[in-house]
Structures are given as structure tokens and as C-alpha cells.
């Protein structure tokens, strides 16, 4: 086996262990392999190893890879901060946008009257900012309900749940417990919005214990990232 295959297998088995430790069915977890800064050829290798869900955080890079790999059956997850003026382009290739954190971005992703009638729904996660730094991506937890109400009233948008990155300087488990509480609040507005996008290479076990359904894992599978270009 290649190193990539070894790392993928090791992470998959750790995820299964974590799910069992949490009393959860591993089949309810989606593992997204974050391929940012890596070439399209790595995504192709991952697809050959059975990976379907891949995550990218920069629009230009994601768009180029999605178009180069259009022959593969992949689901692209957009996980980075997103400018509203790029949103409609991202909507064309991204199956799920994990980083929706403001009403203007919801509006930019929503269906418009001049969209073709068969335009697919855009699935979104509402990203929470768990830090005190408003410059970080995400909505302040106290503003989640207002953003959710806006998204739920917007045509063409399907709210899947909440997303977050555990902040430095806090135990990931307690950060993810806050995400779970926010998820409960969201579900009281939108019972179907039950997914939780949380957990990265260093903390996915804690995320699984706190109910994460979508894990975003980069380096533990891909190895270290090349420098951004
Ligand atoms: C890069 C990134 C990840 C993956 O991080 P690793 O530590 O490499 O697993 C997950 N989520 C977001 C939002 C990212 O930008």
C-alpha cells in the first residue's frame, strides 16, 4: 500500500473506533478529505481509494480542481471563508458550502428568478465563530437563530446544520459541546438541520463524541500540505 492508502486506512479505523466509543453507527459519519494546496492528481488518487467527499477552502483552486476532475464522481465541499461576490461561482461546483456566516452570503447563494428552473438546491452549514475574534469566519453563537431564520426563508437553500472549527486555547471537547448546544437550538427552528460539521486531523475523536456528522480531515490523511501558491 502507498503511504496515502495507509494513512487513509488508519484514519478510517480511528473514526470507527471513535464512533463505537460514542455509541454511534460509523455509517452515519461522512469523512471529507481536505485537499487544499494539493494538486488535482492527489484527489484522483484519493478517488481511486474510495474517497468521494473532498474539501477545499479557496475558490479559484477549488474551481480549477473541480473542472479538471469533472470526469470523477466527487462531492466538493467548500469549507473556507467566502466572499459574497464569488458565491454564485462556488454554487456551480460545490455540493455543500460549510462556511455560511452572514445574511449577505445566504442572499448571494439563494435562487434567483432568472435561475433555470432545474437549478439544484444549495446545501449549507451555518458556521459558528467559537472565538472572541470577529475577524474569524463564523457567526457569533448568539446570532445563530437570526441567520438560520434568514436562510430558512431563502429560496434554493437547504440548511443542513452547523459547522465550526475548535479554537486554539480551549479543550476541543468543550468547544464541540458548545457546537452541539448550538445544533440543538438550530434544530428547534429546523428539525431537519441536524448535521454537524466539526473535527479536523487533531480533534476528530472529540468531535465524534459530541455528535459531529461531517469530519473535515486534511493532513492526517494527505500528509503535510505544500505551501500555498
Ligand atoms: C484545512 C482545514 C481543515 C483540515 O485541517 P487538518 O488539520 O489538516 O485536518 C478542516 N477545516 C477547515 C475549515 C480547514 O480550513
Boltz pocket constraint, residues with backbone or C-beta under 6 A from the ligand:
constraints:
  - pocket:
      binder: B
      contacts: [[A, 34], [A, 36], [A, 57], [A, 79], [A, 80], [A, 165], [A, 199], [A, 200], [A, 201], [A, 202], [A, 216], [A, 217], [A, 218], [A, 219], [A, 220]]
      max_distance: 6.0
